[in-house]
């Protein structure tokens, strides 16, 4: 897909990153955004399935028509250690 003067890859990345960081539903700074083959990709790790879903919604809202979105975010899995930690 060819981009016009206002749809450069860096513009799309900046627009999506800004939305992810500033939207009160998410306020997420650690999501990586990249553009390839006419699509915007969200990459990285989020704390919950709900945050993954919200990231896709927020990103889609700011993308121009015709630009696809691929949500490659995954939900972090945390397990508690069975080891007892002793402070001295």
Contact map, one row per residue, 1 for C-alpha under 8 A:
1110000000000000000000000000000000001100000000000000000000000000000000000000000000000000
1111000000000000000000000000000000000100000000000000000000000000000000000000000000000000
1111111110000000000000000000000000000000000000000000000000000000000000000000000000000000
0111111100000000000000000000000000000000000000000000000000000000000000000000000000000000
0011111100000000000000000000000000000000000000000000000000000000000000000000000000000000
0011111100100000000000000000000000000000000000000000000000000000000000000000000000000000
0011111110110000000000000000000000000000000000000000000000000000000000000000000000000000
0011111111110000000000000000000000000000000000000000000000000000000000000000000000000000
0010001111111000000000000000000000100000000000000000000000000000000000000000000000000000
0000000111111100000000000000000000000000000000000000000000000000000000000000000000000000
0000011111111110000000000000000000000000000000000000000000000000000000000000000000000000
0000001111111111000000000000000000100001000000000000000000000010000000000000000000000000
0000000011111111100000000000000011100001000000000000000000000000000000000000000000000000
0000000001111111110000000000000000000000000000000000000000000000000000000000000000000000
0000000000111111111000000000000000000000000000000000000000000100000000000000000000000000
0000000000011111111100000000000010000000000000000000000000100110000000000000000000000000
0000000000001111111110000000101110000000000000000000000000000000000000000000000000000000
0000000000000111111111000000000000000000000000000000000000000000000000000000000000000000
0000000000000011111111100000000000000000000000000000000001100100000000000000000000000000
0000000000000001111111100111101000000000000000000000001001100000000000000000000000000000
0000000000000000111111100111100000000000000000000000000000000000000000000000000000000000
0000000000000000011111110111000000000000000000000000000000000000000000000000000000000000
0000000000000000001111111110000000000000000000000000000001000000000000000000000000000000
0000000000000000000001111110000000000000000000000000000000000000000000000000000000000000
0000000000000000000000111110000000000000000000000000010000000000000000000000000000000000
0000000000000000000111111111000000000000000000000010011000000000000000000000000000000000
0000000000000000000111111111100000000000000000000000000000000000000000000000000000000000
0000000000000000000111000111111000000000000000000000000000000000000000000000000000000000
0000000000000000100110000011111000000000000000000000000000000000000000000000000000000000
0000000000000000000000000001111100000000000110000000000000000000000000000000000000000000
0000000000000000100100000001111110000000011111000000000000000000000000001000000000000000
0000000000000000100000000000011111000000011100000000000000000000000000000000000000000000
0000000000001001100000000000001111100001111000000000000000000000000000000000000000000000
0000000000001000000000000000000111110001111000000000000000000000000000000000000000000000
0000000010011000000000000000000011111111100000000000000000000000000000000000000000000000
0000000000000000000000000000000001111111100000000000000000000000000000000000000000000000
1000000000000000000000000000000000111110000000000000000000000000000000000000000000000000
1100000000000000000000000000000000111111000000000000000000000000001100000000000000000000
0000000000000000000000000000000000111111100000000000000000000000001111000000000000000000
0000000000011000000000000000000011110111110000000000000000000000001111000000000000000000
0000000000000000000000000000000011110011111000000000000000000000000011110000000000000000
0000000000000000000000000000001111000001111100000000000100000000000011111000000000000000
0000000000000000000000000000001111000000111110000000000000000000000000111100000000000000
0000000000000000000000000000011100000000011111000000000000000000000000011100000000000000
0000000000000000000000000000011000000000001111100000000000000000000000001111000000000000
0000000000000000000000000000001000000000000111111011000000000000000000001111000000000000
0000000000000000000000000000000000000000000011111010000000000000000000000011000000000000
0000000000000000000000000000000000000000000001111111000000000000000000000011000000000000
0000000000000000000000000000000000000000000001111111100000000000000000000010000000000000
0000000000000000000000000000000000000000000000011111110000000000000000000000000000000000
0000000000000000000000000100000000000000000001111111111000000000000000000000000000000000
0000000000000000000000000000000000000000000001011111111100000000000000101110000000000000
0000000000000000000000000000000000000000000000001111111110000000000000000000000000000000
0000000000000000000000001100000000000000000000000111111111000000000000000000000000000000
0000000000000000000100000100000000000000000000000011111111100000000000000000000000000000
0000000000000000000000000000000000000000010000000001111111110000000010100000000000000000
0000000000000000000000000000000000000000000000000000111111111000000000000000000000000000
0000000000000000001100100000000000000000000000000000011111111100000000000000000000000000
0000000000000001001100000000000000000000000000000000001111111110000010000000000000000000
0000000000000000000000000000000000000000000000000000000111111110000010000000000000000000
0000000000000000000000000000000000000000000000000000000011111110000000000000000000000000
0000000000000011001000000000000000000000000000000000000001111111000000000000000000000000
0000000000010001000000000000000000000000000000000000000000111111101000000000000000000000
0000000000000000000000000000000000000000000000000000000000000111111000000000000000000000
0000000000000000000000000000000000000000000000000000000000000011111000000000000000000000
0000000000000000000000000000000000000000000000000000000000000001111100000000000000000000
0000000000000000000000000000000000000111000000000000000000000011111110000000000000000000
0000000000000000000000000000000000000111000000000000000000000000011111000000000000000000
0000000000000000000000000000000000000011110000000000000100110000001111100000000000000000
0000000000000000000000000000000000000011110000000000000000000000000111110000000000000000
0000000000000000000000000000000000000000111000000001000100000000000011111000000000000000
0000000000000000000000000000000000000000111100000000000000000000000001111100000000000000
0000000000000000000000000000001000000000011111000001000000000000000000111110000000000000
0000000000000000000000000000000000000000001111000001000000000000000000011111000000000000
0000000000000000000000000000000000000000000011111001000000000000000000001111100000000000
0000000000000000000000000000000000000000000011110000000000000000000000000111110000000000
0000000000000000000000000000000000000000000000000000000000000000000000000011111000000000
0000000000000000000000000000000000000000000000000000000000000000000000000001111100000000
0000000000000000000000000000000000000000000000000000000000000000000000000000111110000000
0000000000000000000000000000000000000000000000000000000000000000000000000000011111000000
0000000000000000000000000000000000000000000000000000000000000000000000000000001111110000
0000000000000000000000000000000000000000000000000000000000000000000000000000000111110000
0000000000000000000000000000000000000000000000000000000000000000000000000000000011111000
0000000000000000000000000000000000000000000000000000000000000000000000000000000011111100
0000000000000000000000000000000000000000000000000000000000000000000000000000000000111110
0000000000000000000000000000000000000000000000000000000000000000000000000000000000011111
0000000000000000000000000000000000000000000000000000000000000000000000000000000000001111
0000000000000000000000000000000000000000000000000000000000000000000000000000000000000111
